[in-house]
Amino acid sequence: MIPPTATSWRWLALGAMLTASGPAAGPPPAGMARLAGGTFTMGTDPALIDGRCRRFGTSHRDLFLAEVPSHAVTLPPFLIDRTAIPPPEPVPTSASAAPGRTELTSAAPRV
């Protein structure tokens, strides 16, 4: 199993917030999937960090400290897009940009 990224959790949480009252009954709109919601454990128990370091072959405990403490999260039913939207590619915004510096631009819709 591939662990979810912080970004994927943010989008999942955003989907839950946008449909806090639950999605309307009936079939989901085209391109969307209905998820039932439920309760899951988010984060890492501090006692498990050493094991995570061994599992992922790192000695950097700080990589997991942002996940502490573990806690229960309950999401209501929600709709989510079936197509993942990748992060934007770095694109130079102008010829006057500092050498070696790239700025991010995005065509992703603002929420």
C-alpha positions as CSV (number, residue, x, y, z in Angstrom):
1,M,0.0,0.0,0.0
2,I,1.3,3.4,-0.9
3,P,0.8,5.9,1.9
4,P,-1.4,8.9,1.0
5,T,0.3,12.2,0.6
6,A,-0.5,15.3,2.5
7,T,-1.9,16.8,-0.7
8,S,-4.3,13.9,-1.3
9,W,-5.6,14.2,2.3
10,R,-6.1,18.0,1.7
11,W,-8.2,17.3,-1.4
12,L,-10.1,14.5,0.5
13,A,-10.8,16.9,3.4
14,L,-11.9,19.6,0.9
15,G,-14.3,17.3,-0.8
16,A,-15.8,16.5,2.6
17,M,-16.1,20.2,3.5
18,L,-17.8,21.0,0.3
19,T,-20.4,18.3,0.8
20,A,-20.7,18.6,4.6
21,S,-24.5,18.1,4.4
22,G,-23.8,15.0,2.2
23,P,-24.2,14.6,-1.5
24,A,-27.6,14.6,-3.0
25,A,-29.3,11.3,-3.5
26,G,-29.3,9.7,-6.9
27,P,-26.5,8.9,-9.3
28,P,-23.3,11.0,-9.0
29,P,-22.6,13.6,-11.7
30,A,-20.6,12.4,-14.7
31,G,-16.9,12.0,-13.8
32,M,-17.6,11.9,-10.1
33,A,-17.6,9.0,-7.6
34,R,-19.7,8.8,-4.4
35,L,-17.8,7.8,-1.3
36,A,-19.6,6.6,1.8
37,G,-17.4,8.4,4.3
38,G,-16.6,6.9,7.7
39,T,-14.0,7.1,10.4
40,F,-10.3,6.4,10.1
41,T,-7.1,7.1,12.0
42,M,-5.1,10.0,10.7
43,G,-1.6,10.6,11.8
44,T,1.1,8.5,13.5
45,D,1.4,7.4,17.1
46,P,4.8,8.8,18.4
47,A,5.8,5.3,19.6
48,L,5.6,4.0,16.0
49,I,8.0,6.6,14.5
50,D,11.2,4.4,14.9
51,G,9.4,1.5,13.1
52,R,8.3,3.9,10.3
53,C,11.9,5.1,9.9
54,R,13.1,1.5,9.6
55,R,10.3,0.6,7.1
56,F,11.1,3.5,4.9
57,G,14.9,3.3,5.3
58,T,15.5,6.7,6.8
59,S,17.0,8.0,10.0
60,H,15.1,11.3,9.8
61,R,12.5,11.1,12.5
62,D,11.5,14.7,11.7
63,L,9.8,13.4,8.5
64,F,7.1,11.8,10.6
65,L,6.7,14.4,13.4
66,A,4.2,16.4,11.3
67,E,1.9,13.4,11.6
68,V,1.8,13.3,15.4
69,P,-0.5,12.7,17.2
70,S,-2.7,10.1,15.6
71,H,-6.4,10.8,16.0
72,A,-9.8,9.7,14.7
73,V,-11.3,11.6,11.8
74,T,-14.9,11.2,10.6
75,L,-15.8,12.2,7.1
76,P,-19.5,12.4,5.9
77,P,-20.4,10.9,2.6
78,F,-19.0,13.0,-0.3
79,L,-18.4,13.2,-4.0
80,I,-14.9,13.2,-5.5
81,D,-13.7,13.6,-9.1
82,R,-12.6,10.3,-10.7
83,T,-9.7,12.0,-12.5
84,A,-6.6,13.0,-10.4
85,I,-5.3,16.5,-11.2
86,P,-1.5,16.5,-11.0
87,P,0.4,19.4,-9.5
88,P,1.5,22.1,-11.9
89,E,4.9,21.8,-13.7
90,P,7.4,24.5,-12.9
91,V,7.3,27.1,-15.7
92,P,9.6,30.1,-16.0
93,T,7.3,33.1,-15.8
94,S,9.6,35.6,-17.5
95,A,13.1,36.0,-19.0
96,S,13.9,38.4,-16.1
97,A,13.5,35.6,-13.5
98,A,16.7,35.1,-11.5
99,P,19.1,32.6,-13.0
100,G,18.3,29.1,-11.8
101,R,15.0,30.2,-10.3
102,T,11.7,28.9,-11.5
103,E,8.3,30.1,-10.4
104,L,5.2,27.9,-10.3
105,T,2.2,28.8,-12.4
106,S,-1.0,26.9,-12.3
107,A,-4.1,26.5,-14.5
108,A,-5.8,24.6,-11.7
109,P,-9.2,26.1,-10.7
110,R,-9.3,28.1,-7.5
111,V,-11.6,26.7,-4.9
